[in-house]
Amino acid sequence: MRPISLLLLCLCGCLLPAMRSFAAKSITPAEARALSADSEATLVDLNNVIADGYFHQGKFLLSVVALKRIIELCPVGIEPYSTAAWLLWSSKKTDDAIAMYRQMLTANPNDANGYLEFGMFYVNRKLDVDALPYLAHAVQLGGLTRERRDIYGIVLGRLKQTDDAINFWKKVLTEDKDDPIAQRELKKLTAPK
């Protein structure tokens, strides 16, 4: 028997007695909502286990199916989207990966890390021009770690948008004077040629 099948059987075996006891009594709407939320969380956790199992078996597209189930259950949060997009891209399904990133941004429009993830998809493919708007929006939304924020300035420099890069690094250093990447990049851009 496959591990996932065994896990599902065990889960059903544990839940069946509980379901029978709940069916025997009436519950309030508030109790029903709480049970529903608990069930949803259990399904999300179960699909995470399934996605992880398929990933470690090298069955990336089956892992994506489980990740999509998680997204249906809980569309807020970027991890299942970005993981599914990465697996799709790794499986040479670039258009599907891009669609997954776009779905992520639609569901999480104020998550700077979501925009950064999509931008990094393009950076990793050496498509800095395509990455720039996503990185810029991520920086504008704020809340990124120093290392994640600095990717935007590095891409500006690589694209020879020197004035914008210099202004970005100066702004960074007014907010974070000890940022070694900002210091290095600003020095590089302002050095006499």
C-alpha positions in Angstrom: 0.0 0.0 0.0 1.3 3.5 -0.9 2.1 5.8 2.1 -0.4 8.4 1.0 -3.2 5.8 0.8 -2.2 4.5 4.3 -2.3 8.0 5.7 -5.7 8.7 4.2 -7.1 5.4 5.7 -5.6 6.3 9.1 -7.1 9.8 9.0 -10.5 8.4 8.0 -10.3 5.8 10.8 -9.6 8.6 13.3 -12.3 10.9 12.1 -15.2 8.4 11.7 -15.9 7.9 15.4 -15.8 11.6 16.0 -18.2 12.2 13.0 -20.7 9.6 14.4 -20.7 11.3 17.8 -21.3 14.7 16.3 -24.1 13.3 14.1 -25.9 12.1 17.3 -26.3 15.6 18.8 -27.3 18.9 17.4 -24.8 21.7 17.4 -25.0 25.5 17.3 -24.1 27.5 14.2 -21.0 28.8 16.0 -19.9 25.2 16.8 -20.5 24.2 13.2 -18.3 27.1 12.0 -15.5 26.1 14.4 -15.7 22.5 13.2 -15.7 23.6 9.6 -12.5 25.7 10.2 -10.9 22.8 12.0 -11.8 20.5 9.1 -10.4 23.0 6.6 -7.1 23.3 8.5 -6.9 19.5 8.6 -7.4 19.3 4.9 -4.7 21.9 4.3 -2.3 20.0 6.5 -3.1 16.7 4.8 -2.6 18.2 1.4 0.7 19.6 2.6 1.8 16.1 3.6 0.7 14.8 0.2 2.4 17.5 -1.7 5.6 17.0 0.2 5.4 13.2 -0.3 5.0 13.6 -4.1 7.8 16.1 -4.1 10.3 13.8 -2.4 9.2 11.0 -4.9 10.1 13.3 -7.8 6.5 13.5 -8.8 6.4 17.3 -9.1 3.2 17.7 -11.1 1.3 15.5 -8.6 2.7 17.7 -5.9 1.3 20.7 -7.8 -2.2 19.1 -7.8 -2.1 18.9 -3.9 -0.8 22.5 -3.7 -3.7 23.6 -5.9 -6.1 22.0 -3.4 -4.5 24.0 -0.6 -4.9 27.2 -2.7 -8.6 26.3 -3.2 -9.1 25.8 0.6 -7.0 28.8 1.7 -6.1 31.3 -1.1 -4.4 33.8 1.3 -0.7 33.3 1.6 2.0 32.9 -1.0 3.8 29.7 -0.1 1.6 27.2 -2.0 1.5 29.4 -5.1 5.2 30.1 -5.2 6.1 26.4 -4.6 3.6 25.3 -7.2 5.0 27.9 -9.7 8.6 26.8 -9.0 7.6 23.1 -9.6 5.8 24.0 -12.8 8.8 26.0 -14.0 11.1 23.2 -13.1 8.9 20.8 -15.1 9.3 23.1 -18.2 5.7 24.4 -17.8 6.7 28.1 -17.9 3.4 29.5 -19.0 1.6 27.6 -16.2 4.2 28.9 -13.7 3.5 32.5 -14.8 -0.2 31.9 -14.5 0.3 30.6 -11.0 2.3 33.6 -10.0 -0.4 35.9 -11.4 -3.0 34.0 -9.5 -0.9 34.5 -6.4 -0.7 38.2 -6.9 -4.5 38.4 -7.5 -5.2 36.6 -4.3 -2.5 38.4 -2.3 -2.3 41.9 -3.8 -0.6 43.5 -0.8 2.0 40.9 -0.1 5.4 42.4 -1.0 7.1 38.9 -0.9 4.6 37.7 -3.6 5.8 40.4 -6.0 9.4 39.7 -5.1 8.9 36.0 -5.8 7.5 36.7 -9.2 10.3 39.2 -9.9 12.9 36.6 -8.9 11.3 34.1 -11.3 12.4 36.5 -14.1 15.7 37.4 -12.5 16.6 33.7 -12.3 15.8 33.4 -16.0 18.1 36.5 -16.8 15.0 38.6 -17.7 15.8 41.6 -15.5 13.6 43.9 -17.6 10.5 41.7 -17.0 11.5 41.4 -13.3 11.8 45.2 -12.6 8.1 46.1 -12.3 7.5 43.3 -9.8 10.6 44.1 -7.8 9.7 47.8 -7.8 6.2 47.1 -6.5 7.6 44.8 -3.8 9.9 47.5 -2.6 7.0 50.1 -2.7 4.8 47.8 -0.6 7.6 47.4 2.0 8.2 44.9 4.7 11.0 43.0 2.9 14.2 41.8 4.5 17.3 43.8 3.7 18.6 41.1 1.3 15.3 40.8 -0.5 14.9 44.6 -0.8 18.4 45.0 -2.2 17.7 42.8 -5.2 15.8 45.7 -6.7 18.8 48.0 -6.6 21.1 45.4 -8.0 18.7 44.8 -11.0 18.5 48.6 -11.6 22.3 48.6 -11.8 22.5 45.7 -14.1 20.0 47.4 -16.4 22.2 50.5 -16.5 19.5 52.6 -14.9 22.3 54.3 -13.0 20.5 57.4 -11.7 17.6 55.3 -10.4 20.0 52.9 -8.8 22.1 55.6 -7.1 18.9 57.3 -5.8 17.6 53.9 -4.5 20.9 53.1 -2.7 21.1 56.6 -1.2 17.5 56.2 0.1 18.3 52.7 1.5 21.4 54.1 3.3 19.3 56.9 4.9 17.1 54.2 6.4 19.7 51.4 7.0 23.2 53.0 7.1 24.9 49.7 7.9 23.6 47.8 4.8 26.8 46.4 3.3 25.2 45.7 -0.1 24.0 49.3 -0.4 27.4 50.6 0.5 29.1 48.4 -2.0 26.7 49.1 -4.8 26.6 52.8 -4.3 30.4 52.9 -4.2 30.6 50.9 -7.4 28.1 53.2 -9.2 29.6 56.5 -8.1 33.3 55.5 -8.6 35.1 57.6 -11.2 35.4 55.8 -14.5 
